[in-house]
Amino acid sequence: MTVEGFARTEGELCPDCKAGPDPQNVCVGMGLPIQMWHSPNCPQWTIMQIGWEASSQRIREQDEWARGVFPAVRWRMRQAAAKVPPGTAAQPFVDALCELVQEQTGHGYIPLHRWPQILERHFPPELPDPGHTTA
């Protein structure tokens, strides 16, 4: 598959297959402005595809492992957090961590804008900030 205009751009020739711009070849960006062309049966292109698939498989396995372990780890964290005496210097850290873990549980990830909202709740600014916009 060729994206119009992209397959005609120049790039480096692969030392293995010596492929250049052609609708049947693949152009891989290796950081702007460097591109390298590969034919469909190029050994380097095949190695790249194998590497991408292996990385993807590792990520799927790590995610599966994390989904299985996360509930038990979260329970142990809650048990440990309940033992922290209220009013100690550790309490805001424990509360923030528990809230962040809860947020992670509900959404699968914590969007960047939620981090300062949660952390400011547990670590408020010492002085009033006129530009403070966190709800």
C-alpha positions as CSV (number, residue, x, y, z in Angstrom):
1,M,0.0,0.0,0.0
2,T,1.4,3.4,-0.9
3,V,0.4,6.8,0.5
4,E,0.2,9.3,-2.4
5,G,3.3,11.4,-2.5
6,F,5.2,9.5,0.2
7,A,6.4,6.6,-1.9
8,R,8.1,9.0,-4.3
9,T,10.3,10.7,-1.7
10,E,13.9,9.9,-1.6
11,G,15.6,8.0,1.2
12,E,18.6,5.9,2.0
13,L,19.1,2.7,0.1
14,C,19.0,-0.4,2.2
15,P,22.5,-2.1,2.1
16,D,20.8,-5.5,1.8
17,C,18.1,-5.1,-0.8
18,K,19.2,-1.8,-2.4
19,A,15.5,-0.9,-2.8
20,G,14.5,2.6,-3.7
21,P,11.3,4.5,-4.2
22,D,8.8,2.2,-5.7
23,P,5.0,1.6,-5.0
24,Q,5.8,-2.1,-4.0
25,N,8.6,-1.1,-1.6
26,V,8.3,0.0,2.0
27,C,9.8,3.3,3.3
28,V,10.6,3.3,7.0
29,G,11.2,6.6,8.8
30,M,14.3,6.3,11.0
31,G,14.1,9.8,12.3
32,L,13.6,12.9,10.3
33,P,14.7,13.4,7.6
34,I,16.2,9.9,7.2
35,Q,14.1,7.3,5.5
36,M,15.2,3.9,4.3
37,W,13.6,1.8,1.6
38,H,13.1,-1.9,1.8
39,S,11.8,-4.5,-0.7
40,P,9.0,-6.8,0.7
41,N,11.5,-9.7,0.9
42,C,14.4,-7.7,2.4
43,P,16.1,-9.4,5.4
44,Q,16.3,-6.1,7.3
45,W,12.6,-5.4,6.8
46,T,11.8,-9.0,8.0
47,I,14.0,-8.6,11.1
48,M,12.2,-5.3,11.9
49,Q,8.8,-6.9,11.5
50,I,9.8,-9.8,13.8
51,G,11.1,-7.3,16.4
52,W,7.9,-5.3,16.3
53,E,5.8,-8.5,16.7
54,A,8.0,-9.7,19.6
55,S,7.6,-6.3,21.3
56,S,3.9,-6.3,20.8
57,Q,3.7,-9.9,22.3
58,R,5.7,-8.8,25.3
59,I,3.4,-5.9,25.9
60,R,0.3,-8.1,25.7
61,E,1.9,-10.6,28.1
62,Q,2.9,-7.8,30.6
63,D,-0.7,-6.3,30.4
64,E,-2.2,-9.7,31.0
65,W,0.1,-10.3,34.0
66,A,-0.7,-6.9,35.4
67,R,-4.5,-7.3,35.1
68,G,-4.2,-10.6,37.0
69,V,-1.9,-9.3,39.8
70,F,-3.3,-5.7,40.2
71,P,-6.3,-6.5,42.4
72,A,-4.2,-8.4,45.0
73,V,-1.5,-5.7,45.0
74,R,-4.2,-3.0,45.4
75,W,-5.7,-4.9,48.3
76,R,-2.3,-5.3,50.1
77,M,-1.7,-1.6,49.6
78,R,-5.0,-0.7,51.1
79,Q,-4.3,-3.0,54.1
80,A,-0.9,-1.3,54.6
81,A,-2.4,2.2,54.2
82,A,-5.0,1.5,56.9
83,K,-2.2,0.9,59.4
84,V,-0.6,4.4,58.9
85,P,-1.6,6.6,61.8
86,P,-3.6,9.6,60.9
87,G,-1.9,13.0,61.1
88,T,1.6,11.6,60.4
89,A,3.9,13.1,57.8
90,A,3.3,10.0,55.7
91,Q,-0.5,10.4,55.6
92,P,-0.7,12.7,52.5
93,F,1.6,10.4,50.6
94,V,-0.4,7.4,51.5
95,D,-3.7,9.1,50.6
96,A,-2.4,10.4,47.3
97,L,-1.0,7.0,46.4
98,C,-4.3,5.3,47.2
99,E,-6.3,7.8,45.2
100,L,-3.9,7.5,42.2
101,V,-4.2,3.7,42.3
102,Q,-8.0,4.0,42.5
103,E,-7.9,6.3,39.5
104,Q,-5.7,3.8,37.6
105,T,-8.2,1.1,38.5
106,G,-11.2,3.0,37.1
107,H,-9.6,4.2,33.9
108,G,-6.7,1.9,33.0
109,Y,-4.4,4.9,33.0
110,I,-4.2,8.3,34.7
111,P,-4.5,11.2,32.3
112,L,-1.9,13.9,32.8
113,H,-4.4,16.5,34.0
114,R,-5.6,14.3,36.8
115,W,-2.1,14.0,38.4
116,P,-1.9,17.7,39.5
117,Q,-5.6,17.7,40.5
118,I,-5.1,14.7,42.9
119,L,-1.7,15.8,44.1
120,E,-2.8,19.3,44.9
121,R,-5.6,18.0,46.9
122,H,-3.2,16.1,49.1
123,F,-0.3,18.7,48.9
124,P,-2.1,22.1,48.6
125,P,0.0,25.2,48.0
126,E,1.1,26.9,51.2
127,L,0.2,30.3,50.0
128,P,-2.9,31.4,48.0
129,D,-2.1,31.2,44.3
130,P,-4.1,33.8,42.2
131,G,-3.7,31.7,39.1
132,H,-4.7,28.5,40.9
133,T,-7.3,26.8,38.7
134,T,-7.5,23.2,40.1
135,A,-11.0,22.3,41.1
